[in-house]
Every structure is written in C-alpha cells, then in structure tokens.
Amino acid sequence: MLKFVKGFLIITWICSLSGFTSQYSLVEESAKLPVLLQTRVRTVVLDAGHGGKDPGCHGVSNDESKIALKIVLELGEKIKDEYPEVRVLYTRTKNVFVDLHERSAIANRNKADLFISVHCNAHHSSKLAGTETYTMGLHKTSSNLDVAKRENSVILQEANYEKNYNGFNPNSPLGHIMMANYQSAFMMNSLKLAQKIEKQFKQKTDRHSYGVKQAGFLVLWETAMPSVLVEAGFLTNKNEEQYLASQSGQRDVADAIFRAFKSYKEEIEN
C-alpha cells in the first residue's frame, strides 16, 4: 500500500508541480486525489521526538527528548481513558534512541490511522515562545526549512542512513521538496488535525500560536496515514522551559492535543 501511494504521488507531483505554490493550493490539489483516507480512528501511534543518545534541543536544565516523552505518555493515557476501543501505540516509552525510519515503520506495520509526533522547539532568540504544528509539505519560509533541517539531522546518527532514506541529504532544500509530495494524499486530514491542535493551544492554554506550517520532516515522510508534528514550545525561552518541564504544563499540552484528537475523531467519523 505504501509503495503504491508513493508511486501515485510521484506521478501526481510531476504532473502538477505548479499547483504546489501555497498552502491553499496544496489543500486544493489534495482534494483532487483519490479517497485513500480512513473514516475511523482505530489505531493511533504517538511519537516522542528524539531520545537516548539524541537529546534534541536543550533548555537551561531540560532536554527535549525527556519532556516530549512525558507529554506523549500523558496524551496516551487520556486517549485510552476516553476511548478504550482505540489502540494506542508508542514509538518509545523510555529514554532510548529510535531511528526516524523505524518510527514511521511502526505506524505502517500496525496500520495506524493517525500519527502524532511531539517535540520541543529552539531558537537563537530567547524571546520566542509559543507553539506550532507541522504537516508534510513545501517549505514556505526559511525558518520552516531550518526547523525541518534541525529535526532531520538526527539521521546522521543512524547506521545505514543513506540506504534507509534513499540518499536523502538533510541539508538539501531540493530533497525536502521532493519528499514533501509523498504525503499529499493525506494532506487534507493532516491539516485538519494540525489546525485543531493549534486552536486548542490558543483557546485552552492561552499560549501564543505560530499556527500550522508545512515542512519536510523525515519522521512524517513515510507514514501512510495522516500525520502531524507538534512543536510544544521553546526550551530556549526561560519561562516556557519552566512551563514545559512542570507536570501541570505537560498536562496542559497533552490535554490540548487530546481535545484536538477528540474533535478530529468525531468529525471524520460523523
């Protein structure tokens, strides 16, 4: 199924490259594709970014990998409590390193209906604070591409990364553009969930939202289902680091994502 989808999307991309000029046109083009999306959410895979030898970005005293894991585990419990019929799987439940290639493979092997990856952000300016949620897509600004490059650079720590990712170079803008089109068939529902997540962050946690963005994250590249990557906040901001490191902050973030998940599930099933 995954190979079929990729092959179809490559052909679609060649025939309609000019259509991928804005977020609106991406949504428009996605609507023209055959219906390959699920109508029920039976299995969700939750991915805590980084882990083990890859701590991710840093705050003064906290690592992205550990905070992301706590948020993901909290989110998983909320989903299981509310929807015991939904199978919740994790790419990791401990502070261990998992290849990006394997994270998407876990979702594909288990025929997941949804993939949610949670991360923390970083910036050279300590003033930046807030959330943003990504789907696969073209890079609209240099800052989007910079975030994708930072998150994707972890593959350099993997054995056989050139073989696993077909020679993909995490520093190549062209490489990111090519792989962004692999996920087009799932773009509509990915955007739908991402928008709901950012809405919840704004309304329920009263935090600044940088909105929904599109970039070429490898962890989303090979997932054969709607997928999003959530940047829960900036560890390089002192106040936000303290918030994300606190139990109440982690609970707030998990609850916002859960509320979005609940709204998304009800919408596509009804």
C-alpha positions as CSV (number, residue, x, y, z in Angstrom):
1,M,0.0,0.0,0.0
2,L,2.7,2.5,1.0
3,K,4.7,1.8,-2.3
4,F,1.5,2.3,-4.3
5,V,0.7,5.6,-2.6
6,K,4.3,6.8,-3.1
7,G,4.3,5.8,-6.8
8,F,1.0,7.5,-7.4
9,L,2.1,10.7,-5.6
10,I,5.3,10.9,-7.6
11,I,3.4,10.8,-10.8
12,T,0.9,13.4,-9.4
13,W,3.8,15.6,-8.4
14,I,5.4,15.5,-11.8
15,C,2.0,16.4,-13.5
16,S,1.0,19.2,-11.1
17,L,4.2,20.7,-9.6
18,S,2.9,24.2,-10.5
19,G,0.0,23.6,-8.2
20,F,2.2,23.4,-5.1
21,T,2.6,27.2,-4.7
22,S,0.7,27.9,-1.5
23,Q,-0.9,26.2,1.5
24,Y,-4.2,26.8,-0.2
25,S,-3.2,25.1,-3.4
26,L,-1.8,22.2,-1.5
27,V,-5.2,21.6,0.1
28,E,-6.8,22.2,-3.3
29,E,-4.6,19.6,-5.1
30,S,-5.1,17.1,-2.2
31,A,-8.8,17.3,-2.7
32,K,-8.4,16.0,-6.3
33,L,-6.7,12.8,-5.3
34,P,-8.5,9.5,-4.9
35,V,-10.0,8.9,-1.5
36,L,-7.3,7.0,0.4
37,L,-8.1,8.3,3.8
38,Q,-9.7,6.4,6.7
39,T,-13.2,7.2,8.0
40,R,-12.5,5.8,11.5
41,V,-9.7,6.1,14.0
42,R,-8.9,2.7,15.4
43,T,-5.2,2.9,16.0
44,V,-3.0,5.9,16.8
45,V,0.7,6.0,17.1
46,L,2.3,8.5,19.4
47,D,5.9,9.5,18.8
48,A,8.1,11.3,21.4
49,G,10.8,13.1,19.5
50,H,14.5,12.2,19.9
51,G,15.7,10.1,22.8
52,G,18.7,8.2,24.1
53,K,21.9,9.4,22.5
54,D,19.9,12.2,20.8
55,P,18.6,14.5,23.5
56,G,17.1,17.0,21.0
57,C,17.3,20.7,21.8
58,H,18.2,22.0,25.3
59,G,17.0,24.5,27.8
60,V,19.0,25.6,30.8
61,S,18.4,22.3,32.6
62,N,16.0,20.3,30.4
63,D,16.2,18.2,27.3
64,E,13.6,18.0,24.6
65,S,13.6,14.2,24.5
66,K,12.6,13.8,28.1
67,I,9.9,16.4,28.1
68,A,8.4,15.1,24.8
69,L,8.2,11.6,26.3
70,K,6.3,12.8,29.3
71,I,3.8,14.7,27.2
72,V,3.3,11.7,24.9
73,L,2.7,9.3,27.8
74,E,0.2,11.7,29.3
75,L,-1.6,12.1,26.0
76,G,-1.7,8.3,25.5
77,E,-3.4,7.8,28.9
78,K,-6.0,10.4,28.1
79,I,-6.9,8.7,24.8
80,K,-7.1,5.3,26.4
81,D,-9.3,6.5,29.2
82,E,-11.8,8.3,26.9
83,Y,-11.6,5.7,24.1
84,P,-10.8,2.2,25.4
85,E,-11.6,0.8,21.9
86,V,-8.8,2.8,20.3
87,R,-5.4,1.1,20.2
88,V,-2.7,3.5,21.4
89,L,0.9,2.6,20.4
90,Y,4.2,4.4,21.1
91,T,7.4,4.6,19.2
92,R,9.2,4.7,22.5
93,T,8.2,4.6,26.2
94,K,11.7,5.1,27.6
95,N,14.6,7.4,27.0
96,V,16.0,5.4,24.1
97,F,17.1,6.2,20.6
98,V,14.8,5.1,17.8
99,D,15.7,5.7,14.1
100,L,13.3,8.0,12.3
101,H,12.9,5.3,9.7
102,E,11.7,2.9,12.4
103,R,9.2,5.3,13.8
104,S,7.2,5.5,10.6
105,A,7.6,1.8,10.1
106,I,6.0,1.1,13.5
107,A,3.0,3.2,12.3
108,N,2.8,1.4,9.0
109,R,3.2,-2.1,10.3
110,N,0.3,-1.5,12.7
111,K,-1.9,0.0,10.0
112,A,-2.2,3.2,12.2
113,D,-5.0,5.7,11.3
114,L,-3.1,8.6,12.8
115,F,0.5,9.5,13.7
116,I,1.3,12.3,16.2
117,S,4.9,13.3,16.9
118,V,5.6,15.6,19.8
119,H,8.7,17.9,20.0
120,C,10.0,21.0,21.7
121,N,11.4,23.9,19.8
122,A,14.5,26.1,20.0
123,H,15.6,29.4,18.6
124,H,18.7,31.7,18.8
125,S,16.4,34.4,20.3
126,S,15.4,33.6,23.9
127,K,12.3,35.8,23.4
128,L,10.4,33.4,21.2
129,A,7.7,31.4,22.9
130,G,4.7,29.6,21.7
131,T,3.5,26.6,19.7
132,E,3.4,25.5,16.0
133,T,2.2,22.3,14.4
134,Y,3.6,20.9,11.1
135,T,2.4,18.7,8.3
136,M,4.4,17.4,5.4
137,G,4.6,20.0,2.6
138,L,6.7,22.6,0.8
139,H,8.7,25.0,2.9
140,K,7.1,28.3,2.8
141,T,9.7,30.2,4.7
142,S,13.4,29.8,5.5
143,S,12.5,29.3,9.2
144,N,10.3,26.3,8.4
145,L,13.2,24.8,6.5
146,D,15.6,25.4,9.3
147,V,13.3,23.6,11.8
148,A,13.0,20.6,9.4
149,K,16.7,20.5,8.9
150,R,17.4,20.5,12.7
151,E,14.9,17.7,13.4
152,N,16.0,15.7,10.4
153,S,19.7,16.0,11.2
154,V,19.3,13.1,13.7
155,I,19.5,10.6,10.8
156,L,23.3,11.3,10.7
157,Q,23.5,9.3,13.9
158,E,21.8,6.3,12.3
159,A,23.6,3.3,10.8
160,N,22.9,2.9,7.1
161,Y,21.0,6.2,6.9
162,E,21.9,6.7,3.2
163,K,20.3,3.4,2.4
164,N,17.3,3.9,4.6
165,Y,16.5,7.3,3.2
166,N,17.5,6.7,-0.5
167,G,20.5,9.1,-0.3
168,F,18.4,11.9,1.3
169,N,20.6,14.9,2.4
170,P,19.0,16.6,5.4
171,N,20.7,19.9,4.3
172,S,19.3,19.9,0.8
173,P,16.2,22.0,0.1
174,L,15.5,20.0,-3.1
175,G,15.5,16.8,-1.1
176,H,12.9,18.2,1.3
177,I,10.7,19.4,-1.6
178,M,10.8,16.0,-3.2
179,M,9.7,14.1,-0.2
180,A,7.1,16.6,0.8
181,N,5.0,15.4,-2.1
182,Y,4.9,11.8,-0.8
183,Q,2.4,12.7,1.8
184,S,0.0,14.7,-0.4
185,A,-2.7,12.0,-0.3
186,F,-3.1,12.5,3.4
187,M,-2.7,16.3,3.4
188,M,-6.3,17.2,4.0
189,N,-6.7,15.3,7.2
190,S,-3.3,16.1,8.4
191,L,-4.1,19.8,8.0
192,K,-7.4,19.3,9.7
193,L,-5.8,17.8,12.8
194,A,-3.0,20.3,12.9
195,Q,-5.4,23.2,12.8
196,K,-7.4,21.7,15.6
197,I,-4.3,21.3,17.7
198,E,-3.2,24.9,17.3
199,K,-6.8,26.1,18.0
200,Q,-6.7,24.2,21.3
201,F,-3.3,25.7,22.3
202,K,-4.7,29.2,21.7
203,Q,-8.1,28.7,23.4
204,K,-7.4,26.2,26.2
205,T,-3.8,27.0,27.3
206,D,-3.8,30.8,26.4
207,R,-0.5,30.5,24.7
208,H,0.8,32.2,21.5
209,S,0.4,30.1,18.4
210,Y,2.5,30.4,15.4
211,G,-0.1,28.4,13.5
212,V,0.0,25.5,11.1
213,K,3.1,25.1,8.9
214,Q,4.4,22.7,6.3
215,A,7.9,21.3,6.1
216,G,9.7,18.1,5.1
217,F,10.1,16.1,8.4
218,L,11.5,12.7,7.8
219,V,9.5,11.2,10.6
220,L,6.4,12.1,8.7
221,W,7.7,11.2,5.2
222,E,7.0,7.5,5.1
223,T,3.8,7.4,7.2
224,A,0.9,6.0,5.2
225,M,-1.7,7.9,7.2
226,P,-2.5,11.5,8.3
227,S,0.4,12.7,10.4
228,V,1.4,15.8,12.3
229,L,4.5,17.1,14.2
230,V,3.8,19.3,17.2
231,E,6.3,21.8,18.5
232,A,5.0,22.2,22.0
233,G,7.1,25.3,23.0
234,F,10.6,26.8,23.1
235,L,13.1,25.4,25.6
236,T,15.3,28.4,24.8
237,N,12.8,30.6,26.5
238,K,13.3,30.6,30.3
239,N,9.6,30.8,31.2
240,E,8.5,28.4,28.6
241,E,11.1,25.9,29.6
242,Q,9.8,26.0,33.2
243,Y,6.3,25.6,32.0
244,L,7.1,22.6,29.8
245,A,9.2,21.0,32.5
246,S,6.4,21.2,35.0
247,Q,3.8,18.5,35.5
248,S,1.0,21.0,35.0
249,G,2.5,22.3,31.8
250,Q,2.9,18.8,30.4
251,R,-0.7,18.0,31.4
252,D,-1.9,21.2,29.7
253,V,-0.1,20.4,26.4
254,A,-1.3,16.8,26.4
255,D,-4.9,17.9,27.1
256,A,-4.8,20.4,24.3
257,I,-3.6,17.7,21.8
258,F,-6.2,15.3,23.2
259,R,-9.1,17.8,22.8
260,A,-7.9,18.3,19.1
261,F,-7.7,14.5,18.7
262,K,-11.3,14.1,20.1
263,S,-12.7,16.8,17.8
264,Y,-10.9,15.3,14.8
265,K,-12.1,11.8,15.5
266,E,-15.7,12.9,15.9
267,E,-15.6,15.0,12.8
268,I,-14.2,12.3,10.4
269,E,-16.4,9.5,11.9
270,N,-19.6,11.6,11.6
